[in-house]
Amino acid sequence: MSATHAPQVLPDTEPKDSGSRRWTPTWNGTSSVIAITVALFGFSWLIAPGSVSGSAIDSLLPFAGILAIAAIGQTIVVMLKGIDLSLPGMMTMAALVSSQYAQDHGSILTALLVVAAIAVVVGLVNGIVVSAFSVTPLVATLAVNAVLMGAALAYSGGTPTRAPQSVSDFALEKTLGVSNTVWLAVALMIVTVFATGRTAWGRRVIAVGSNERTAHAAGVRTARIKISGYVAAALCYSGAGVLLAGYVSTPNTNAGTSYLLPAIAAVVVGGTALTGGRGNIIGTAVGALFLSQLTQLVLSLGAPSSTQFLVQAVVIAVAVGAQQLDLRHILHRLIPGKDPS
């Protein structure tokens, strides 16, 4: 059983059928998203070789790593059958506060701790409002995002501050020829795969996302699990925001805005169903690379930057539609006598 495809089970039970169609449709395995990503790079090489040149890949990977970190946080929330629209505000707040606070107080470590504390508070607010007050995640997180964007603007005074030099150096440098942001994304992916697939907390996340009432009846503290999921997500967004500030050197007052739609697209393309209960963390990370290259290809073909949002919307629509397909049933209809089981 793959750690990236945790089954929908209650906290203390083990999966009995790792091939269940309920949580592993054949189209959305990790191999599928890897295959379409490889195909995209091959297609890019054919029609726009410049989009896969060495320099293009070097500029692509850091942003793909940042997107993957944000998308992994979004995946955790989606596994809980929610969605987090506070991602742009949290990323922007993290980027601006880490830069401004470090400049004002001369301590990078303290600035990072302040950003982490803000993320924990934001995650707590999101989780409490959604779980304790039964507010729809869409509404709750959208409101929190508006507060964060306003607070970030007020804190910065509308004037961006240059990120700390050490943060910029880390974000821009490479280790073993690969951007440090990519290594961080890979490390977070590994930790999250283990946490969601091999720990009691992960089994409870899956149980709550699959059927909250059943999980509650089985003794799972559903509110606590939801809150922890939103906190984990906010920490991911804050980390992505700090790295983004370091990479662009001077983050603007809407630094995280352009990451919301790609993050959701990466989650869906990676094979995580918006209906909750299961997640594909590795698929999300590969999906982030897919979306980053797709955007680079669109721009390299001379299309306006606004086109990338249309492309991302189409990708989400296609991916969500594909998740609804029962491929075995279709095969059975196309080939009479074929056993769909």
C-alpha positions in Angstrom: 0.0 0.0 0.0 1.4 3.4 -1.0 1.9 5.9 1.7 0.5 8.6 -0.6 -2.9 6.8 -0.9 -4.2 6.4 2.6 -7.5 4.5 2.7 -10.7 5.8 4.2 -10.7 4.0 7.5 -11.4 4.8 11.1 -8.5 5.7 13.4 -7.6 2.3 14.8 -8.4 0.1 11.8 -6.2 -1.1 9.0 -7.1 -1.1 5.3 -8.4 -4.4 4.0 -8.6 -3.6 0.3 -5.8 -1.4 -1.0 -7.4 -1.6 -4.5 -10.8 -0.2 -3.5 -12.2 2.1 -6.2 -13.5 4.4 -3.5 -10.1 5.9 -2.8 -7.8 4.8 -5.7 -9.4 5.5 -9.1 -6.9 4.1 -11.7 -6.4 7.5 -13.4 -5.2 9.5 -10.4 -2.3 7.5 -9.1 1.1 9.0 -8.7 2.3 7.3 -11.8 -0.4 9.0 -13.8 0.5 12.6 -12.7 4.2 11.8 -13.3 3.3 10.5 -16.8 1.4 13.6 -17.8 4.1 15.8 -16.4 6.8 14.0 -18.4 4.5 14.3 -21.5 4.1 18.0 -20.9 7.9 18.5 -20.8 8.2 16.5 -24.0 5.5 18.5 -25.7 7.1 21.7 -24.5 10.4 20.6 -26.0 8.7 20.1 -29.4 6.8 23.3 -29.7 8.8 25.7 -27.5 12.3 24.4 -26.8 13.2 27.5 -24.9 10.8 26.7 -22.2 12.8 23.6 -21.2 16.3 25.0 -21.6 18.7 24.9 -18.7 18.1 28.5 -17.8 14.3 28.1 -18.0 14.4 25.1 -15.7 16.6 26.9 -13.3 14.1 29.7 -13.0 11.1 27.3 -13.0 12.2 25.0 -10.1 12.3 27.5 -7.3 8.7 28.7 -8.0 7.6 25.1 -8.4 9.1 24.3 -5.0 7.3 27.3 -3.4 4.0 26.3 -5.1 4.5 22.7 -3.9 4.9 23.8 -0.3 1.7 25.9 -0.4 -0.2 23.1 -2.2 0.8 20.5 0.3 -0.8 22.7 3.0 -3.9 23.0 0.9 -4.0 19.2 0.4 -4.2 18.6 4.2 -7.3 20.9 4.3 -8.9 19.3 1.3 -8.4 15.8 2.9 -10.5 17.2 5.7 -13.2 18.0 3.2 -12.5 21.7 3.3 -10.8 24.4 1.3 -8.5 27.2 2.5 -8.9 30.5 0.7 -6.7 32.2 3.3 -3.6 31.0 1.4 -2.8 34.2 -0.4 -3.2 36.4 2.7 -1.0 34.1 4.8 1.7 34.0 2.1 1.6 37.7 1.7 1.6 38.3 5.5 4.6 36.0 5.9 6.5 37.6 3.1 6.0 41.1 4.3 6.4 40.5 8.1 9.5 38.4 7.7 11.1 41.2 5.7 9.9 44.2 7.7 10.4 42.7 11.1 13.9 41.5 10.4 14.8 45.0 9.2 13.2 46.8 12.1 14.6 44.5 14.8 17.7 43.0 13.2 16.9 39.4 14.1 16.0 37.0 11.3 15.3 34.1 13.8 12.8 36.3 15.8 11.1 37.4 12.5 10.6 33.7 11.5 9.2 32.9 14.9 6.8 35.8 14.7 5.7 34.6 11.3 5.2 31.0 12.6 3.2 32.4 15.6 0.9 34.3 13.2 0.4 31.2 11.1 -0.6 29.2 14.2 -3.1 31.9 15.2 -4.5 32.0 11.7 -4.8 28.2 11.6 -6.5 28.2 15.0 -9.0 30.9 13.9 -9.8 29.0 10.6 -10.1 25.7 12.4 -12.3 27.0 15.3 -14.6 28.9 13.1 -15.1 26.0 10.7 -15.4 23.2 13.4 -16.9 25.0 16.4 -19.2 27.4 14.6 -20.0 25.2 11.6 -19.2 28.0 9.2 -18.6 26.8 5.6 -14.8 26.6 5.0 -15.2 28.7 1.8 -16.7 31.6 3.8 -14.6 31.3 6.9 -11.2 31.2 5.1 -12.3 33.9 2.6 -13.0 36.2 5.5 -9.7 35.4 7.2 -7.9 36.1 3.9 -9.5 39.5 3.7 -8.3 40.3 7.2 -4.8 39.1 6.5 -4.5 41.1 3.3 -5.6 44.2 5.1 -3.3 43.6 8.0 -0.4 43.0 5.7 -1.0 46.2 3.9 -1.4 48.1 7.1 1.8 46.6 8.6 3.9 47.3 5.6 2.4 50.8 5.0 2.0 49.8 1.3 5.8 50.0 0.9 7.5 46.6 0.4 10.8 46.0 2.3 13.7 44.0 1.0 14.0 40.5 2.4 16.9 39.7 4.8 20.0 38.9 2.8 20.5 35.5 4.4 16.9 34.5 3.4 17.5 35.7 -0.1 20.8 33.8 -0.3 19.2 30.6 0.9 16.3 30.9 -1.5 18.6 31.7 -4.5 21.4 29.2 -3.8 21.6 25.6 -4.9 22.7 22.4 -3.1 24.0 19.6 -5.3 22.8 21.6 -8.3 19.2 21.9 -7.2 17.5 25.0 -5.7 17.2 24.9 -1.9 13.5 25.6 -2.2 13.1 22.4 -4.1 14.9 20.5 -1.4 12.7 22.0 1.3 9.6 21.0 -0.8 10.9 17.5 -1.0 11.6 17.3 2.7 8.1 18.6 3.5 6.6 16.2 1.1 8.3 13.2 2.8 7.3 14.4 6.3 3.7 14.9 5.2 3.5 11.6 3.4 4.6 9.9 6.6 2.3 12.0 8.8 -0.8 11.4 6.7 -0.1 7.8 5.9 1.7 6.3 8.9 0.5 8.0 12.0 -2.6 8.0 14.2 -3.1 11.7 13.4 -3.1 10.9 9.6 -5.6 8.1 10.1 -7.9 10.5 12.0 -7.6 13.1 9.3 -8.7 10.6 6.7 -11.5 9.4 8.9 -12.8 12.9 9.5 -12.6 13.8 5.9 -14.3 10.6 4.8 -17.2 10.8 7.2 -17.1 13.2 10.1 -20.2 11.8 11.9 -18.8 8.3 11.8 -15.4 9.4 13.0 -17.0 11.3 15.9 -19.1 8.3 16.8 -15.9 6.2 16.9 -14.4 8.6 19.4 -12.3 10.9 17.2 -12.1 14.4 18.4 -13.1 15.8 15.1 -12.8 19.5 16.0 -9.3 19.0 17.3 -8.3 17.2 14.1 -9.8 19.9 11.9 -8.0 22.7 13.8 -4.7 20.9 13.6 -5.1 20.5 9.9 -5.7 24.2 9.4 -2.8 25.1 11.6 -0.5 22.7 9.6 -1.7 24.3 6.4 -1.1 27.8 7.6 2.4 26.9 8.6 3.0 25.6 5.1 1.7 28.8 3.5 3.9 30.9 5.8 7.0 28.9 4.9 6.1 29.4 1.2 5.7 33.1 1.8 9.1 33.5 3.4 10.8 31.6 0.6 9.0 33.7 -2.0 10.1 36.9 -0.2 13.7 35.6 -0.3 13.5 34.6 -4.0 12.0 37.8 -5.3 14.1 39.9 -2.8 11.4 42.6 -2.4 7.9 41.1 -2.0 5.0 43.3 -3.0 1.7 43.7 -1.0 -0.1 41.0 -2.9 2.8 38.5 -3.2 0.7 35.4 -2.5 -2.4 36.3 -4.6 -1.2 34.4 -7.7 -0.7 31.2 -5.8 -4.2 30.3 -4.8 -5.6 28.9 -8.0 -2.4 27.0 -8.9 -2.2 25.5 -5.5 -5.8 24.2 -5.8 -5.1 23.0 -9.3 -2.0 21.1 -8.1 -4.0 19.4 -5.4 -6.7 18.3 -7.9 -4.2 17.3 -10.7 -2.2 15.4 -8.1 -5.2 13.1 -7.4 -6.7 14.4 -4.2 -10.5 14.4 -4.4 -12.3 17.6 -3.3 -14.8 15.3 -1.5 -12.2 14.7 1.2 -10.9 11.6 2.9 -7.9 10.7 0.9 -4.9 12.6 -0.4 -1.9 12.1 -2.7 0.9 14.3 -1.3 3.5 13.2 -3.8 0.9 13.7 -6.6 0.4 17.3 -5.3 4.1 18.0 -5.4 4.4 16.7 -9.0 1.2 18.6 -9.9 2.9 21.8 -8.7 5.8 21.0 -11.2 3.2 20.3 -13.9 1.4 23.6 -13.3 4.6 25.6 -13.2 5.8 24.2 -16.5 2.4 24.6 -18.1 2.4 28.3 -17.1 6.0 28.7 -18.4 4.9 27.1 -21.7 1.9 29.3 -22.1 4.0 32.5 -21.5 6.8 31.3 -23.8 4.3 31.0 -26.6 3.6 34.7 -26.3 0.2 34.4 -24.7 -0.6 37.2 -22.2 -0.2 36.4 -18.5 -3.9 36.5 -18.0 -4.2 33.4 -20.2 -2.5 31.3 -17.5 -5.5 31.7 -15.2 -7.8 30.4 -18.0 -5.5 27.4 -18.5 -5.4 26.7 -14.8 -9.2 26.8 -14.6 -9.5 24.4 -17.5 -7.0 22.0 -15.9 -9.0 22.1 -12.6 -12.2 21.4 -14.5 -10.7 18.5 -16.5 -9.1 17.0 -13.4 -12.3 17.2 -11.3 -14.3 15.7 -14.2 -11.8 12.9 -14.6 -12.2 12.1 -10.9 -15.8 11.4 -11.4 -15.2 8.8 -14.1 -15.6 5.2 -13.2 -13.1 3.8 -15.6 -13.8 0.2 -15.0 -17.5 0.7 -15.7 -16.7 2.5 -18.9 -14.3 -0.3 -19.9 -17.1 -2.8 -19.2 -19.5 -0.9 -21.4 -17.0 -0.6 -24.3 -16.0 -4.3 -24.0 -19.0 -6.5 -23.4 -18.3 -9.4 -21.1 -15.5 -7.6 -19.4 -15.7 -8.0 -15.6 -15.7 -4.5 -14.1 -14.8 -5.7 -10.7 
